Amino acid sequence: MPIIWTSVFIGICYVIINPLWRSKDFNSNDWIENVDSRYRMVNDLKQNVLIGKDKTEVLKILGENDGECGYKQSTNTICYLVPDPDNFGILDHYELVIVFNESGKVIEVTSELI
């Protein structure tokens, strides 16, 4: 029984508490200047900042994108590297993938492991 309760507690910490503790509100200057802190702002970007913005606004907020997308490459997407310094996989990294509709507005923001 102690193993089950320990597992439940670890699961709660990992799934609920850790993301809340690590998250922070989006700050454009911090996003552009401090690449290692980007992972902490992804939730705010996905939920509150980017949806409905056009490509010009996104580039003004986030700066120039970091190159080609490794996951959803198309003319309607732009990507930003979102390295997580706490990640155990040295070669693994995340990308923030921003998808635009035909009228150029953001319709989807996801983070993908590449």
N, C-alpha and C positions, 0 to 999 in steps of 0.2 A: 504494500500500500504506500509506503514512503516514496518508492520509485515513481509511482503514478502521480502523486502530489507534486513531487519535484519536477517531473516532466511537464505537468500543467503549469506550474509557476514559471518555468523557463519559457514555455510557449507564450504565456501572457506577456512576459518581459520582452521577448523578441518581437512579437507581432504587434503589440499595442504600445507599450511604454517606450521602447527604443526609437521607433519612428517619430513619436511625439517629442521626445527628448532631443533628438538630433535635428528636427526641423527648425527652420527659422523663416521669417518673412523675407520676401524677395527684396533685394537692393541692387539696382542696376550697376552701380560702381563696383560693389563687391563681386558681382557676377563677372564683370569684365576683367577686373584686376586680380582676383584671387580664384583661380580655376579650381583649387582644391576644396573650396567651400561651396561650390555649385550644388553638390549633391544634397546639401541641407535646404536649398531653396526650391527644389523641384516640385514638391507638393504644392507650395503656394503658387508657383507658375502654372501648374496643371489646373488648379481649382479656381484661381482668382484673377490671374493677370493676363493670360494670352488669348483666351477664347474670344472670338469676334474681332480681333485686331487684324489689320492687313499687313502685308509683308514689310512695307516701309516702317510701320510702327514697331513691328517685331525686331527688325534690324536696329532701330533706334534704341530700343529697350535693352536688347541682348548683345549688341555689337555684331560685327561680321561673324558669319558661321565658320565652323572649324574645318570645313571641307565636305567631302562626300559622305553620304549616309552609308553605313554598313548594312542596314537592315531594310528599310523601305525606300529605296532610291527611286525618285521620280522627279519630274519638273515641279510638282506641287508640294515638295517637302524640303525642309532645311533641318540640319542637325547640329547639335552642339555636344562636345565631349563633356561628360559629367563623371570625372574620376572620383572614386570613393577611397580615401586613404586608409580606411579601416577594412577594405576588402581583402580577403585572404588570397584570392587568385591574382598573381602578379600580372598575368597577361589579360585578365578580364577587365573590361571597362563598360560603362554605360554611355548611351547616347540619349539626349533629349531629342525626340523626333517630333517636329511640328508639321502638321498636315493642313494644307489650304484647300478650299473648295474652288470651283470654277470662277467665282467672282473675286478670289484672292483673299478671303477671310479665313482665319484659323478655325478649323472645325474639330481638330483632335490634337491632343498633346500627350505623348506617352514617353516612357523611358524604357529603353530596350538594352538588354545585356548583349554585348557583341563579343 
